[in-house]
Amino acid sequence: MNELIKAERQRYWLTFLIEDLPVGATFRPGLLHITVLPWFVSGVAEDELLKSFHSWFGRVDILSVALGPKEKFGPRKDISVNSVFAPQLLAVHQAAIEWFSDIGARWAVKTPHVGSEYKPHIRRRRGTRLKEGQTLLLNSLSLVKARRREDNAREVAGRILLK
């Protein structure tokens, strides 16, 4: 299959997974995470995309983030989240926007909420124990992929262990 066609069938997402998963691990939606960049597509072949990912983010330091208060997100304000605060997280997001441009990507979501609209958060899930003021240590950054024809399976395509 032509590499460009194959690349166009993959969507990617840049995230800090709270449960650290290795490259090749698959999971379903609902895993706790902090999105750095929402779903996007790129015409760059996956091996080149991974090389670029490692080059751009290979020097990111471990982040310590504090959970903020519970908030309601979404157009109907019905999605329960904890905001997350860490200035370094905003710096990683800004670098990710520059990387997005560098790889000639385009959004695969209608409203990406990036730049000044970026509000880092963790969606609250039933059965998890998140508390305001809790500190989380983010020690890896993951590039996750999923087929454009949604089957809900996600796969860790690339992972950088932070120093």
C-alpha positions in Angstrom: 0.0 0.0 0.0 1.3 3.5 -0.8 2.9 5.0 2.3 0.9 8.3 1.9 -2.4 6.5 1.7 -1.5 4.4 4.7 -0.4 7.5 6.7 -3.7 9.2 5.9 -5.6 6.3 7.5 -3.9 6.9 10.8 -4.8 9.5 13.3 -2.3 10.6 16.0 -2.5 12.1 19.4 0.2 13.4 21.7 -0.4 12.7 25.4 0.9 12.1 28.8 -0.6 8.7 29.8 -1.1 8.5 33.6 -0.7 4.7 33.4 2.6 4.5 31.5 2.3 2.0 28.6 5.1 0.7 26.4 5.3 1.1 22.6 3.0 -1.3 20.9 0.5 -1.5 23.8 -3.1 -1.1 22.8 -5.9 0.3 24.9 -9.5 1.6 24.7 -10.7 5.1 25.3 -11.0 6.0 29.0 -7.4 5.6 30.1 -6.4 8.6 32.2 -4.3 11.0 30.3 -3.4 14.7 29.8 -3.7 15.7 26.1 -0.8 17.7 24.7 -2.2 17.7 21.1 -5.6 16.3 20.1 -6.0 14.0 17.1 -4.3 15.0 13.9 -3.2 13.5 10.6 0.0 13.9 8.7 1.2 12.8 5.3 4.6 12.0 6.8 5.3 8.2 6.8 5.2 6.8 10.4 8.9 6.0 10.6 9.7 9.6 9.8 7.0 10.9 12.1 8.5 8.9 14.9 12.0 10.1 14.2 10.7 13.7 14.2 8.8 13.1 17.5 11.9 11.8 19.2 14.0 14.7 17.8 11.6 17.4 19.0 10.7 15.9 22.4 13.7 13.8 23.4 15.0 16.5 25.8 11.7 17.1 27.8 12.2 16.8 31.5 10.0 14.8 33.9 7.0 17.0 34.8 5.4 17.3 38.2 1.8 18.6 37.8 -0.7 19.5 40.5 -4.4 18.6 40.1 -6.6 21.6 40.3 -10.3 21.8 41.3 -13.1 19.8 39.7 -14.5 21.6 36.7 -17.2 21.0 34.0 -16.0 21.1 30.4 -17.8 20.6 27.1 -20.4 22.6 25.2 -23.0 21.6 27.8 -20.6 21.8 30.7 -21.4 18.1 31.5 -17.9 16.6 31.4 -16.3 16.4 34.9 -12.5 17.0 34.8 -9.7 18.1 37.1 -7.7 21.0 35.8 -3.9 20.5 35.8 -1.3 23.1 36.5 2.3 23.2 35.5 4.0 25.9 33.5 6.3 23.2 31.9 3.2 21.5 30.5 2.3 24.7 28.6 5.8 24.8 27.2 5.5 21.2 26.0 2.2 22.2 24.4 3.7 25.2 22.6 6.6 23.0 21.3 4.0 20.5 20.1 2.2 23.2 18.1 5.5 24.1 16.4 6.1 20.4 15.7 2.6 20.0 14.3 3.5 22.8 11.8 6.9 21.3 11.0 5.4 17.9 10.1 2.7 19.5 7.9 -0.1 18.1 10.0 -3.8 19.0 10.1 -6.4 18.5 12.7 -8.6 15.4 12.7 -11.1 17.0 15.2 -13.5 19.8 14.6 -12.4 22.0 17.5 -8.9 21.2 18.6 -8.7 23.6 21.6 -5.0 24.5 21.2 -2.9 27.6 21.8 -4.8 30.1 23.9 -7.8 27.6 24.1 -5.6 24.9 25.6 -6.7 24.1 29.2 -4.8 21.0 30.5 -7.0 18.6 32.4 -7.7 15.0 33.3 -11.2 13.7 32.7 -12.6 12.2 35.8 -13.5 8.5 35.4 -15.6 6.4 37.7 -13.4 4.4 40.0 -10.4 6.6 39.9 -9.2 8.5 43.0 -8.1 12.0 41.9 -8.0 14.7 44.5 -7.5 18.4 44.2 -3.9 19.3 45.2 -2.6 15.8 44.3 0.7 15.8 42.5 1.3 13.5 39.5 4.7 12.8 38.1 4.7 12.6 34.3 7.7 10.5 33.2 6.9 9.7 29.6 5.3 11.4 26.6 3.4 9.2 24.2 2.5 9.4 20.5 -0.7 7.4 20.2 -2.3 6.3 16.9 -5.7 5.0 15.8 -7.2 4.1 12.5 -9.3 6.9 11.0 -12.2 4.5 10.8 -12.8 4.4 14.5 -12.8 1.0 16.1 -11.8 2.5 19.4 -8.5 0.7 19.6 -5.5 3.0 20.3 -1.9 2.0 20.1 1.2 3.6 21.6 3.2 4.3 18.4 6.1 6.1 20.1 7.2 6.9 23.6 9.9 9.1 25.2 11.0 8.4 28.7 11.6 11.8 30.3 14.7 12.6 32.2 
